[in-house]
């Protein structure tokens, strides 16, 4: 994020739609979705409510678009580790773990945007909640694929365990219950990938 001191000059250079999204991200992350009004977003974006509604039909649509951008950042992390470690799925998985571990200091202040948003959006038909659920399902499929390529005996189980660790580390960092979460996260994921298996174990593939 850009510092507050530099933000006005930066905002003035953004196109109107991006200026609104930038302001919405700042406010949703710091104050939550429900507490932030469209008027507050307009003031922070140095625009008007009418201008916001020209780009986003409703506040819910704005929330959903913000979360699509957040989801795209996470999917980009998958793309990046695949590019950096071609044909090396174990290194790809460790790269994902490192991406989460390195982001934990920010999580400690603001919390995970997906977890925070789910807590505020109990209605599963809400468009923003649907964005999160679709993103998480896609993320799980990609992780299962990596675990399959890594030759793990039960890719779905391994992906579930890794997901529990990654998401649990974010929650534990936010509530301050566990120290050294980044280092512990990396060691646990490494342990999942390298634990000994019975010679009778055979890799399980998922249906396509």
N, C-alpha and C positions, 0 to 999 in steps of 0.2 A: 504494500500500500504506500501511496505517496504521503509525505508528512503534511500536517495541517497547514504549516506555513507556506508550502508550495502549492497547495491544492487549488486556490482560487485561480491562479494563472493557468494551471493545467485544465481546469474545468472549462474555462473560457474558450479553449482550443478544441474541445470535443464537439462532435455533431450533436444535435439536440437529443436524439434517441439514446446515444451512448452516455450523454450527460445525465439523463434520467436514470439509466441503469447504474451508473457509477454512484449516484446519490442514494439510490435504493439499496445497493449493496452495503454502503457505509452504515446506513441506518438499520437495516434488517440485522446485520451482524452485531451491532452494538446494543440495539434496543429491543430486537425481536420483531416479528411480523405484525402481530396484533396491535402493538402499542404505536406503530408508526402510521400516521395518516398520509393520505395523498398530498394534502397541503404541506406537510413537513417535508416530503420528498421534493415538491415543487420549489420550496424555499431553498433547500440545500442545493438543488440543481440550477438555481437562479432562473426559474421559468415559472409557468403558471399551471394550475390544474388542468385547464382546457388544453394546453399544449401536451400534457402527459396523456390525456385521453385521446388525443389524435394518434398517438403511437401505440397505446395499450387500452383496449376497450374497457377493462376493469382493473382494479388493484390486484385481483387474483391472477389475471393474465400477466401482470408485471412480475408478481412473485414467481410464477411458473417460468417466465423467461430468465429471470435471475438464476434460478436453480438449474436451468438447462446449461447456462454458462458455467456454473460450478461443476456440473456433471461432465461437461466437455473437458474441463481441466484435468479431472481424474482419468477420463478415457485417454487423454493425451499422454498421461503418465504410462499407461499400458503401451501405447504406440512407441513411446520413447525407449522403454526398456527392451522392447522387441527389436528396435533398430540398433540399439547399443549392444545387444547380446544375441545376435542372430543364431538360431538353432541351438541355443543354450538355455532351455527353459528354467533350470534351477537358478541361474544367474538372473533371469528375468524376474522370477518370483522374489528373490532377495532384493532386486532393484526396486520392486514395488514396496517391499517392507521398508526399505531405506527412504523412499519418498514419503511414506507416512511418518516414519520416525523423525525425519528432518522437519516435518510440518507441525510436530507436537508443541513446540514453544508457542506458536500462534493459537493452537487449540486451547492451551492453558488459560488464555485470556478470554477468548470468544466462544469456544466450544465448536463442535462440528456443525456446519450449517445444515446438514441433512438431519442429524439427530435433533437439533434445536427446532427445525421446521416441522418434523413429524410430531413433536410434542405439542405444537401449536395448531396442528391441522388434523384433528381426529377423524374427520369425514374422508373416507377413502375415495370418494368421488371428486374431491377437490382437485382441480387441474394440476396444482403444484405437487400434491402428494402423488399423483399418477406419474409425474416426471421422475420423482425420487424412486418409486417402485420399479419403473421401467429401467432406470439407470442401474439400480442395484441388481436386477435380474440379469442385465447384460454384462455387468461386471463379474457376476458369479460365473456365467458361462465362459467368459474369457479366462478366468482363473482356473476353472475345471479343465479347460483345454491345455493350459500350461502344465497343470499337474499330470494330465494324461501324457503329454509329450515328455515330461520328466520321468516317466516310467513308474510312478508311484502306484502301489497295489490297488488303492481305492481312491481315485482322483476326487470323487465327490466328497468323501470324508475329509481328505486332506484340505480341499478348498474350503470346506466348512470350518475346520479348525483354524486355518490361516485367517479367514474372515473374522472369526470370533476374536482372535488375537489383535488384529489390526483395529477393529472397531472398539474392542474393549480397552485397548491402550489409549484411544482417544477419550473415552469416557473417564478412565482413571486419571489421565492427565488433567482433564478439566476439573474433576472434583478433588484432586490433590491426594487421593488415597494411596497411590503407589509412587515411589521415587524411581529415578533412573528408568523411566518407561521406555525411552528410545532404545537403550542398550538391552533391556530385558526383552523387548519386542523382537529385536534382531536375533537374539540367542534362541528364543522360542521357535521362531520361524525356521531358523537353521536346524534346530532339533527335529522339527516335523519333517523336513526334507531329507535328513540324514539318519533317521532312527533305523535300527536294524530290523530286517523283516525275515520271516520264515522262508526257507528255500521253496516252500510250497506255495508261497504267495505268487499270484500272477496279476499283472496289471489289468485293472478293470476299465473297460471303455464305456462311454455313455452313448446312448442311442442318438442318432442324428435325425 
